[in-house]
Amino acid sequence: MPSLKEFASACKQCIDDGGGPAEIRELVQQALSIQAINPKQVEIDEIVYRSEDLFIVSLAQPPHGETPIHDHGIWGVIGIAEGSEENIFFRQTDLGPVEVSRRMVNAGEAIILGPDVIHKIRNPCATGSLGLHVYGGDLPRGKRHMWHPATGERLLLEQSRFEGWCEELTAAGEANYGHLAQLAAPSAT
């Protein structure tokens, strides 16, 4: 696919023809192949397409970037063009979210997330990551949840608070990485 506009048109046609996450995943993987050949193909944090039944965005994660636990309420396909993204999956219990599994998504790979998935993402690398995210609905308008990073309390997702928590978690990840790098550095004795 030579452009993001054509990629979005192919995704919209797929949905209009009755396709779903599996078919969209194939289109995302094709787009990631183009991205690997031409890194300037996808702009960072660009909304590529938005309608009632489809939302496509190019998202970047900074080095050691992390999000709070959240859900989407709709299916999604997450593809990574550059770097890596660790998805940490949870289930809700009476005591809060409990981790159930992890999945690393590397450059050139795409995964499907069901509408009931609860997860957080983390960039484990000292370099940024870039991905294409496609959702089966208008993600910003949907009813979504986030979990307070310190208390585990489930809240309605409020974008500015969510972004603030992303910044805090990323800063903590950077500080932890710096500390680990110092521990691993050879001593000057």
Stockholm file with secondary structure:
# STOCKHOLM 1.0

chainA/1-189         MPSLKEFASACKQCIDDGGGPAEIRELVQQALSIQAINPKQVEIDEIVYRSEDLFIVSLAQPPHGETPIHDHGIWGVIGIAEGSEENIFFRQTDLGPVEVSRRMVNAGEAIILGPDVIHKIRNPCATGSLGLHVYGGDLPRGKRHMWHPATGERLLLEQSRFEGWCEELTAAGEANYGHLAQLAAPSAT
#=GR chainA/1-189 SS CCCHHHHHHHHHHHHHTTCCHHHHHHHHHHHHHHHHHCGGGSCTTEEEEECSSCEEEEEEECTTCBCCSEECSSCEEEEEEESEEEEEEEEEETTEEEEEEEEEEETTCEEEECTTCEEEEECCSSSCEEEEEEESSCGGGSCCEEECTTTCCEEECCHHHHHHHHHHHHHHHHHHHHHHHHHHSCCCC
#=GC SS_cons         CCCHHHHHHHHHHHHHTTCCHHHHHHHHHHHHHHHHHCGGGSCTTEEEEECSSCEEEEEEECTTCBCCSEECSSCEEEEEEESEEEEEEEEEETTEEEEEEEEEEETTCEEEECTTCEEEEECCSSSCEEEEEEESSCGGGSCCEEECTTTCCEEECCHHHHHHHHHHHHHHHHHHHHHHHHHHSCCCC
//
